[in-house]
């Protein structure tokens, strides 16, 4: 059964409780000396190997001339068509049974293919060990019937968790409710990249909330998908040549070949070669 996180930006107050609880549950460091003041309410200024969820603050000019807040959720979208899974050569990135995209540190070879492949720029690397890390939808919690840490701490109901089809239906109902006052409101995640496991209600449209309007696999992921079958054919081709060479070589008579190569003194050469190889001259 596919599950999903539901995020309603129209109910979000940007209190950052989700961001803090994500760090606490996953034991992620939060060194203040590495946080630079940018004059923005966003802190830190970007995700990293130790920050998997970040609340976005973006202002929007509304039709009445006033400025509104377009809060956002900067975290893994857990794509069905996940670029990180597609380009990972070691299988470190994989889909769980619930549809989330998780990460196996023991399989990571630090190739860093996943970062440029992701259309959401999510995978980041830990400065200490070079491993790629991101949100894993708290699999240790969800597998035991508990919602992700970010969801359970939300005080306004902006974050919820449940079966994906129910979350999509909830998002569509919410958009219908606010469409009269937020005409640009959309459901994000229903169809993008074959469906995301994070379903969002975005009152001001995708771009205003920091989401790409038409996320797509980039050239790295496309190239990898093209080359992978060619690599398989290449391996099969090399194997076929090796097998053919073995079969063809079974009729090869080394003694006869040496006689042609050494017409004079061939007996000594044959004896020397076969003694060295442990054969019977």
C-alpha positions as CSV (number, residue, x, y, z in Angstrom):
1,X,0.0,0.0,0.0
2,X,1.4,3.4,-1.0
3,X,1.4,6.1,1.6
4,X,1.9,9.8,1.3
5,X,2.6,12.9,3.4
6,X,-0.1,15.6,2.9
7,X,1.0,19.2,3.1
8,X,-1.5,22.1,3.0
9,X,0.4,25.3,2.6
10,X,-2.8,27.3,3.2
11,X,-2.9,26.0,6.8
12,X,0.8,26.2,7.4
13,X,2.0,29.0,9.8
14,X,5.7,28.3,9.2
15,X,6.3,27.6,12.8
16,X,9.1,25.2,11.9
17,X,8.0,22.5,14.4
18,X,8.3,20.0,11.6
19,X,11.8,21.1,10.7
20,X,12.9,20.8,14.3
21,X,11.3,17.5,15.0
22,X,12.9,16.1,11.9
23,X,16.3,16.9,13.3
24,X,15.5,15.6,16.7
25,X,14.0,12.3,15.6
26,X,16.8,11.6,13.1
27,X,19.5,12.9,15.4
28,X,20.7,15.4,12.9
29,X,23.2,18.0,14.1
30,X,22.3,21.7,14.1
31,X,25.6,23.6,14.6
32,X,24.8,27.3,14.9
33,X,28.2,28.4,13.9
34,X,27.5,27.0,10.3
35,X,24.4,29.1,9.9
36,X,24.9,32.4,8.2
37,X,22.5,35.3,8.6
38,X,20.8,36.0,5.2
39,X,18.1,38.5,6.4
40,X,15.6,35.8,5.5
41,X,13.3,33.8,7.9
42,X,14.6,30.7,6.1
43,X,17.2,29.0,8.3
44,X,19.4,27.4,7.2
45,X,19.6,28.9,3.7
46,X,19.6,25.4,2.1
47,X,19.3,21.7,2.8
48,X,22.4,19.7,3.6
49,X,23.4,16.2,4.7
50,X,22.3,17.2,8.2
51,X,19.2,19.2,7.2
52,X,16.5,17.1,5.4
53,X,13.5,19.4,5.8
54,X,13.4,23.1,5.5
55,X,10.5,25.5,5.6
56,X,10.5,28.0,2.8
57,X,9.4,31.7,3.1
58,X,8.5,33.4,-0.1
59,X,6.3,36.5,-0.5
60,X,3.7,36.8,-3.2
61,X,2.1,40.0,-4.6
62,X,-1.7,39.4,-4.7
63,X,-4.3,41.0,-7.0
64,X,-5.4,43.5,-4.3
65,X,-1.9,44.8,-4.1
66,X,-1.1,43.2,-0.7
67,X,1.7,40.8,-0.1
68,X,1.0,37.3,1.0
69,X,3.2,34.5,2.4
70,X,3.8,31.4,0.2
71,X,5.2,29.0,2.7
72,X,6.8,25.8,1.3
73,X,8.3,22.5,2.2
74,X,11.8,21.9,0.9
75,X,12.3,18.1,1.3
76,X,12.3,14.9,-0.7
77,X,9.2,14.4,-2.7
78,X,9.6,10.6,-2.9
79,X,9.0,10.3,-6.6
80,X,7.6,7.2,-8.2
81,X,9.8,7.9,-11.2
82,X,12.8,8.7,-8.9
83,X,15.9,10.0,-10.7
84,X,18.1,9.2,-7.7
85,X,17.0,5.6,-7.8
86,X,17.4,5.5,-11.6
87,X,21.0,6.8,-11.7
88,X,22.3,5.1,-8.5
89,X,24.8,2.4,-9.7
90,X,25.0,0.6,-6.4
91,X,21.4,0.3,-5.4
92,X,21.9,2.6,-2.4
93,X,18.7,4.5,-3.3
94,X,15.6,2.3,-3.5
95,X,11.8,2.3,-3.2
96,X,10.2,0.9,0.0
97,X,7.0,-1.2,-0.1
98,X,5.1,2.0,0.9
99,X,6.5,4.0,-2.0
100,X,9.0,6.1,-0.1
101,X,12.5,6.5,-1.5
102,X,15.0,5.3,1.2
103,X,18.8,5.2,1.3
104,X,21.1,2.3,2.3
105,X,24.4,3.9,3.6
106,X,26.2,0.5,3.4
107,X,25.7,0.5,-0.4
108,X,26.7,4.1,-1.1
109,X,29.9,4.4,-3.2
110,X,29.9,8.2,-2.9
111,X,29.7,8.7,-6.7
112,X,27.3,11.7,-6.2
113,X,25.3,10.9,-9.3
114,X,22.0,11.4,-7.3
115,X,22.4,15.1,-6.6
116,X,22.5,16.5,-10.1
117,X,19.9,14.0,-11.3
118,X,17.2,15.1,-8.9
119,X,14.8,17.7,-10.4
120,X,14.2,19.0,-6.8
121,X,17.9,19.3,-5.9
122,X,17.3,17.2,-2.8
123,X,20.1,14.7,-2.2
124,X,23.0,16.4,-0.3
125,X,26.3,15.1,0.9
126,X,27.6,14.9,4.4
127,X,30.9,16.9,4.7
128,X,32.3,14.4,7.2
129,X,31.9,11.1,5.4
130,X,30.7,12.1,1.9
131,X,27.5,10.0,2.1
132,X,24.3,11.1,0.5
133,X,21.5,11.7,2.9
134,X,17.9,12.9,2.8
135,X,14.4,12.4,4.2
136,X,13.4,8.7,4.3
137,X,9.8,9.4,5.4
138,X,10.7,8.0,8.9
139,X,10.5,4.4,7.9
140,X,11.4,3.4,11.4
141,X,8.2,5.1,12.6
142,X,5.8,4.3,9.7
143,X,6.7,0.6,9.7
144,X,5.4,0.6,13.3
145,X,2.2,2.4,12.7
146,X,3.4,5.9,13.7
147,X,3.4,8.9,11.4
148,X,6.6,10.7,10.3
149,X,8.1,13.0,12.9
150,X,7.3,16.1,10.9
151,X,3.6,15.2,10.6
152,X,3.0,14.3,14.2
153,X,4.3,17.6,15.5
154,X,2.3,19.9,13.2
155,X,0.0,22.0,15.4
156,X,-2.4,23.2,12.6
157,X,-3.1,20.1,10.7
158,X,-1.2,21.3,7.7
159,X,0.7,18.0,7.7
160,X,-1.1,14.7,7.6
161,X,-0.1,11.1,6.7
162,X,-2.1,8.3,5.2
163,X,-2.9,6.1,2.2
164,X,-1.9,8.0,-0.9
165,X,-5.3,7.9,-2.7
166,X,-6.9,9.4,0.4
167,X,-4.4,12.2,0.6
168,X,-4.9,13.0,-3.1
169,X,-8.7,13.2,-2.5
170,X,-8.2,15.4,0.6
171,X,-6.0,17.8,-1.4
172,X,-8.5,18.1,-4.3
173,X,-11.3,18.8,-1.8
174,X,-9.2,21.5,-0.1
175,X,-8.3,23.2,-3.4
176,X,-11.9,23.2,-4.4
177,X,-12.7,24.9,-1.0
178,X,-10.2,27.7,-1.4
179,X,-10.4,28.2,-5.2
180,X,-12.7,31.2,-4.8
181,X,-10.1,33.2,-2.8
182,X,-7.0,31.6,-4.2
183,X,-7.6,31.1,-7.9
184,X,-4.1,29.9,-8.5
185,X,-4.4,27.0,-6.0
186,X,-3.3,23.6,-7.2
187,X,-2.7,20.0,-6.1
188,X,0.9,19.2,-6.5
189,X,2.2,15.6,-6.6
190,X,-0.7,13.8,-8.0
191,X,0.7,13.3,-11.5
192,X,4.2,14.8,-11.4
193,X,7.0,12.2,-12.2
194,X,4.3,9.4,-12.2
195,X,3.1,10.5,-8.8
196,X,4.8,11.8,-5.7
197,X,4.5,10.5,-2.2
198,X,4.2,14.0,-0.9
199,X,0.9,15.6,-1.9
200,X,0.7,19.4,-1.6
201,X,-2.0,22.0,-1.6
202,X,-0.3,25.2,-3.0
203,X,-2.5,28.2,-2.8
204,X,-0.4,30.4,-5.1
205,X,0.8,27.9,-7.6
206,X,3.9,25.7,-7.8
207,X,6.6,28.4,-8.5
208,X,5.4,30.7,-5.7
209,X,6.0,27.9,-3.2
210,X,9.4,27.0,-4.5
211,X,8.4,23.9,-6.6
212,X,9.2,23.4,-10.3
213,X,6.1,23.6,-12.4
214,X,7.0,20.7,-14.7
215,X,9.6,18.5,-12.9
216,X,11.3,16.2,-15.3
217,X,14.3,13.9,-15.4
218,X,17.4,15.8,-16.6
219,X,20.0,14.7,-19.1
220,X,22.0,12.7,-16.6
221,X,19.1,10.5,-15.8
222,X,18.1,10.2,-19.4
223,X,21.6,9.3,-20.5
224,X,21.9,6.7,-17.8
225,X,18.7,5.0,-18.8
226,X,19.9,5.0,-22.5
227,X,23.3,3.6,-21.6
228,X,22.2,0.9,-19.1
229,X,20.7,-1.5,-21.7
230,X,23.7,-0.8,-24.0
231,X,26.0,-1.8,-21.1
232,X,24.1,-5.0,-20.7
233,X,24.4,-5.8,-24.4
234,X,28.1,-5.0,-24.2
235,X,28.6,-7.4,-21.3
236,X,26.7,-10.1,-23.3
237,X,28.8,-9.4,-26.4
238,X,32.1,-9.8,-24.5
239,X,30.8,-13.0,-23.0
240,X,29.8,-14.3,-26.4
241,X,33.2,-13.6,-27.8
242,X,34.9,-15.3,-24.9
243,X,32.7,-18.4,-25.2
244,X,33.3,-18.5,-29.0
245,X,37.0,-18.2,-28.5
246,X,37.0,-21.0,-25.9
247,X,34.9,-23.3,-28.2
248,X,37.1,-22.4,-31.2
249,X,40.3,-23.0,-29.2
250,X,39.3,-26.5,-28.2
251,X,40.5,-27.9,-31.5
252,X,43.9,-26.0,-31.3
253,X,46.9,-28.3,-31.3
254,X,49.8,-26.6,-29.6
255,X,52.4,-29.2,-30.8
256,X,51.4,-28.8,-34.4
257,X,51.5,-25.0,-34.1
258,X,55.0,-25.2,-32.7
259,X,56.2,-27.4,-35.5
260,X,55.1,-24.7,-38.0
261,X,56.7,-22.0,-36.0
262,X,60.0,-23.9,-35.4
263,X,60.7,-26.2,-38.3
264,X,64.3,-26.6,-37.0
265,X,64.9,-28.0,-33.5
266,X,61.2,-28.3,-32.8
267,X,61.5,-31.3,-30.5
268,X,63.6,-29.3,-28.0
269,X,61.2,-26.4,-28.1
270,X,58.2,-28.6,-27.6
271,X,59.8,-30.4,-24.7
272,X,60.8,-27.1,-23.1
273,X,57.3,-25.6,-23.4
274,X,55.5,-28.6,-22.1
275,X,57.9,-29.1,-19.2
276,X,57.4,-25.5,-18.1
277,X,53.6,-25.8,-18.3
278,X,53.5,-29.1,-16.5
279,X,52.4,-31.0,-19.6
280,X,53.5,-34.3,-21.0
281,X,55.9,-33.8,-23.9
